[in-house]
Structures are given as C-alpha cells and as structure tokens.
Amino acid sequence: MTAGRRDRLGKGLGALIGEYLAPEPGQTEISRVKVAAIVPNPLQPRKVFTEEELSELASSIRENGLLQPLVVRPAPGAEGRYELVAGERRFRSVTQLGWEDVPVVIRDASDETLLVLALVENLQREALNPLEEAEGYQALADRFSLTQAEIAQAVGKDRSTVANLLRLLKLPISVRKLLEAGHLSMGHARALLSVEDEVRAADLARAAVKEGWSVREVERQAGLAVSKKKKGRPASAKDPTVRALEGALEEVLSTRVSIRQTRGGHGSVEIAFMGTEDFERIFEALTGQDVMEVLG
C-alpha cells in the first residue's frame, strides 16, 4: 500500500466518508441514475438486514424522500453500470419502493475505499454484529495488508478493540452462529476462546444459552475445561479471591490470565497471547509503551 493511501485511511472513517459525500469542485448537481444500473457493494461487510428496519426506512423515504444521496462508483468493466459505495440500506429501501431512478454522488473509489466506506457507514450506525465487524477488519488485513494498529487508526477504535474482535474469528462455526444470532454476547464468546477443544467450546456455548449463564460463569466453566485438559483429571476449585483477581486482569488485558500460587507467598502470573500482534497489544496495555519504541 502506498503512503498516500495509508494517509487517507489515517484521517479516520468519518473524515473519509465526508470527503466522498462532498461534491467535486465545479459539481453543482447530484446525478440521477437508474436503480437497475446499480449493483450492491461487493465488499459490504454487513450480511444481516432485517425486514423491519428496511420497511421502516422505506416508509420514511416514501414520506420524506431520500434525504441523502447514494454514493456509487463506475462498475469496473461494465459501462453504464455502477457499484454501490455507501448507502446499502437506502438502496435496498428504494428498490423495495420500486423507484426507477435515484440521486447519487459518483466517485472514483478503489476497492480499499469501497470496503472502508461500507465499514464506516455501518459502524457509525452500530449496525454490524461483532462477527460482521471482525470480518470487515479481517478483509482490510487480508486484501490491503493493514496491521491491527493501522486498522484501529482507520476506524477510530482502540487497537485492543480491533484485536479482540478479530480473535472471535477463531471460534468454532457453531459458536459464531450463536454470536451472530445474538444468543451469545461478545463477552461470552471471548470467554470461550481459551477452550481449544472445539467440541467442548460448542457444548459450553449451547449450555450458556440454555441456562442463561453470565459472562463470569462462562469464564469459570471455560477455566475448568482448560484445567481438566491440562491435568487430565477434574480440577479442584480455585480460591474465589484468586479467581476474582484473575477475572479483573482478564478484563483489562482481554485475554486468559492464570495466577499460580506456591508456598511462602510466591507464585507466577501466566498471560496467554495469540500471535505477535496480540502480544504487542498486551505489552502495550501493561507498560503503556509500543513494542517498537522499546526495541528502537
């Protein structure tokens, strides 16, 4: 990726979408194009659009008109056709209403910008579920070789938030489906990341939904499962005070923490990390310093 493109992302998504909504110099009128000539954003991170929200928006548009134009780009290799850049919900709603044409702002946008603008629109509306958001970030990492720090800067979120969301993609498919459906919270799902046995993790997820477990209870059950796997036998209950301290550390560091006590008041603290970037995130949370600053 060139420095210019990184600088553009560094503006933050709010600035980026404002830039593309603003008219070009000399542009005095918004264009109108046929709805049938527009195809959805192929990089749209949001997968779930409920009939209720689309119907509500369609009713509002029918009553008040389209208050904000769609943003489109010329479709590569297809003259006279356009790809949606921003405004997926509005596009679906005007299609539902049977509109023949629609007001648009036409912009030349790279695939990178296409994905980033789709992310901002949904993030600003808190419309993405955690997995859709994670998949959007993963697409930025895969397609454009962005690091977690660069993604965090682009979307205006903490690096730890981006890292925690990306870790959700490591969950078994069955657990991800429960999260996507809203049966599990992100906190529940994160607690299950420490369980490497996918079958056991899925069992715990289903039990959490059925029994209505709190996040703390899922953490406790996940801890027991990990201990049993390590020792090959049922783990003895850990001191409640130690477990509470572990929970507090896990909340701050967003990863599994184990406090081990030995005689004489000695012991150790084990902090789990999943890859180099996760280690760097934890190091920064503990020291307040970037790893590269320390290494020079």
Long-range contacts (C-beta under 8 A, 24 or more apart in sequence): 1-112, 1-144, 1-145, 1-146, 5-110, 5-112, 6-150, 8-113, 9-112, 9-116, 9-146, 9-150, 9-153, 9-154, 10-150, 10-153, 10-154, 12-153, 12-154, 12-155, 12-156, 13-116, 13-117, 13-119, 13-120, 13-123, 13-124, 13-154, 13-155, 13-156, 14-120, 14-124, 14-156, 16-113, 16-116, 16-117, 16-120, 17-86, 17-117, 17-120, 17-121, 20-71, 20-85, 20-86, 20-105, 20-107, 20-109, 20-113, 20-117, 21-68, 21-71, 21-86, 21-105, 23-105, 30-69, 30-103, 30-104, 30-105, 31-103, 31-104, 31-105, 31-106, 32-101, 32-102, 32-103, 32-104, 33-72, 33-82, 33-101, 33-102, 33-104, 33-106, 34-100, 34-101, 35-91, 35-94, 35-95, 35-99, 35-100, 35-101, 35-102, 36-100, 37-80, 37-81, 37-82, 38-70, 38-72, 38-81, 38-82, 38-83, 38-84, 38-91, 38-102, 38-104, 39-75, 39-81, 39-82, 39-83, 39-84, 40-83, 40-84, 40-88, 40-91, 41-83, 41-84, 41-85, 41-88, 41-114, 41-118, 42-83, 42-114, 43-111, 43-114, 43-115, 43-118, 43-139, 44-84, 44-88, 44-118, 45-115, 45-118, 45-119, 45-122, 45-128, 45-132, 45-133, 45-135, 45-136, 45-139, 46-88, 46-118, 46-122, 46-127, 46-128, 46-132, 47-132, 48-129, 48-132, 48-180, 49-88, 49-89, 49-92, 53-89, 54-89, 54-92, 54-93, 54-96, 55-96, 57-89, 57-90, 57-93, 58-93, 58-94, 58-96, 58-97, 61-90, 61-93, 61-94, 61-97, 62-97, 66-90, 66-94, 66-102, 66-103, 69-102, 69-103, 69-104, 69-105, 70-102, 70-103, 70-104, 70-105, 71-104, 71-105, 71-107, 71-117, 72-104, 72-105, 72-106, 72-107, 73-106, 73-107, 73-108, 73-109, 73-114, 74-106, 74-108, 82-106, 83-114, 85-109, 85-113, 85-114, 85-117, 85-118, 86-117, 86-118, 86-120, 86-121, 87-121, 88-118, 88-121, 89-127, 111-143, 112-140, 112-143, 112-144, 115-139, 115-140, 115-143, 116-140, 116-154, 119-155, 120-155, 123-155, 129-179, 129-180, 129-182, 130-165, 130-168, 130-179, 130-186, 130-189, 131-168, 131-169, 131-176, 131-179, 131-180, 132-180, 133-165, 134-165, 134-166, 134-168, 134-169, 135-169, 137-162, 137-165, 137-166, 138-166, 138-169, 141-166, 147-277, 148-277, 148-281, 159-281, 159-284, 160-254, 160-281, 160-285, 163-254, 163-277, 163-278, 163-281, 164-190, 164-254, 167-193, 167-274, 167-278, 168-193, 170-274, 171-201, 172-198, 172-201, 172-202, 174-202, 174-205, 174-206, 175-201, 175-202, 175-205, 178-205, 178-206, 178-209, 183-209, 184-208, 184-209, 185-215, 187-215, 187-218, 188-213, 188-215, 188-218, 190-254, 191-215, 191-218, 191-219, 191-222, 192-218, 192-222, 193-256, 193-274, 194-222, 194-223, 194-226, 194-256, 194-272, 195-222, 195-225, 195-226, 196-226, 196-229, 197-225, 197-229, 200-225, 200-229, 201-225, 216-247, 219-247, 219-250, 223-256, 226-256, 252-285, 253-282, 253-285, 253-286, 254-281, 254-285, 255-282
